[in-house]
């Protein structure tokens, strides 16, 4: 929602520099073709997609949106160590070098 954009931008930058699990986790901020804000973050090791989404929303003070965790809306980027293929859920992780 437009009412959360400025707060979300500010909070994303703040969390990225904070002394929390979100420090250094911000990959980038961008606007979609539909002018919606996208906040791309790293998933903390050991957290599920939903846990990550809920925790980040809570930390940033923006409402949780369940539609953001559907497979067609997600892009997974991991390092070589965490790369997985053919996971039980059928989701493949991408490795970017």
C-alpha positions as CSV (number, residue, x, y, z in Angstrom):
1,X,0.0,0.0,0.0
2,X,1.2,3.5,-0.9
3,X,0.8,4.6,2.8
4,X,3.7,2.3,3.8
5,X,6.2,3.0,1.1
6,X,8.2,5.8,2.7
7,X,8.2,4.1,6.1
8,X,9.3,0.8,4.5
9,X,12.1,2.4,2.6
10,X,13.4,4.1,5.7
11,X,13.0,1.1,7.9
12,X,14.7,-1.3,5.3
13,X,17.8,0.9,5.3
14,X,17.7,1.2,9.1
15,X,17.4,-2.5,9.6
16,X,20.2,-3.2,7.2
17,X,22.6,-1.2,9.4
18,X,21.1,-2.3,12.7
19,X,22.5,-4.7,15.3
20,X,19.9,-7.3,14.5
21,X,19.5,-10.4,12.3
22,X,18.7,-8.1,9.5
23,X,22.1,-6.4,9.4
24,X,23.6,-6.6,5.9
25,X,20.6,-8.6,4.6
26,X,19.2,-6.0,2.3
27,X,20.0,-6.9,-1.3
28,X,18.3,-4.0,-3.0
29,X,15.1,-1.9,-3.2
30,X,13.2,-1.4,-6.5
31,X,9.9,-0.4,-7.9
32,X,8.0,-2.7,-10.2
33,X,6.4,-1.7,-13.5
34,X,3.2,-1.3,-11.4
35,X,5.0,1.2,-9.1
36,X,5.0,-1.2,-6.2
37,X,8.0,-1.3,-3.8
38,X,10.0,-4.5,-3.7
39,X,12.4,-5.1,-0.8
40,X,14.8,-7.9,-1.6
41,X,16.5,-9.4,1.4
42,X,18.6,-12.5,2.3
43,X,16.8,-15.2,4.3
44,X,18.4,-15.8,7.6
45,X,19.8,-19.4,7.8
46,X,17.3,-21.7,9.5
47,X,14.2,-19.6,8.8
48,X,11.5,-20.6,6.4
49,X,10.1,-18.2,3.8
50,X,7.1,-17.5,5.9
51,X,9.1,-17.0,9.1
52,X,11.4,-14.6,7.3
53,X,8.5,-12.6,5.7
54,X,6.6,-12.4,9.0
55,X,9.7,-11.4,11.1
56,X,10.8,-8.8,8.5
57,X,7.3,-7.3,8.4
58,X,7.2,-7.1,12.2
59,X,10.6,-5.6,12.4
60,X,9.8,-3.0,9.7
61,X,6.3,-2.2,11.0
62,X,4.6,-3.0,7.7
63,X,1.6,-5.5,7.4
64,X,2.4,-9.1,6.5
65,X,1.1,-10.0,3.1
66,X,0.7,-13.7,2.6
67,X,0.6,-13.3,-1.2
68,X,4.3,-12.4,-1.1
69,X,5.3,-15.9,-0.1
70,X,3.7,-17.7,-3.0
71,X,6.2,-19.5,-5.3
72,X,5.4,-17.4,-8.3
73,X,6.3,-14.2,-6.4
74,X,9.7,-15.4,-5.0
75,X,13.2,-15.4,-6.3
76,X,15.7,-17.4,-4.4
77,X,19.4,-16.5,-4.4
78,X,21.9,-18.4,-2.2
79,X,25.6,-18.9,-2.0
80,X,27.3,-22.1,-3.2
81,X,27.2,-23.6,0.3
82,X,23.4,-23.3,0.6
83,X,22.5,-24.2,-3.0
84,X,19.9,-26.9,-3.2
85,X,18.2,-28.6,-6.1
86,X,15.1,-30.6,-6.1
87,X,14.1,-29.9,-2.5
88,X,11.2,-31.8,-1.0
89,X,8.9,-28.8,-1.6
90,X,9.9,-28.7,-5.3
91,X,11.5,-25.3,-5.0
92,X,15.0,-24.9,-6.5
93,X,17.4,-22.3,-5.2
94,X,19.4,-20.3,-7.7
95,X,23.1,-19.6,-7.3
96,X,24.4,-16.3,-8.5
97,X,28.2,-15.8,-8.7
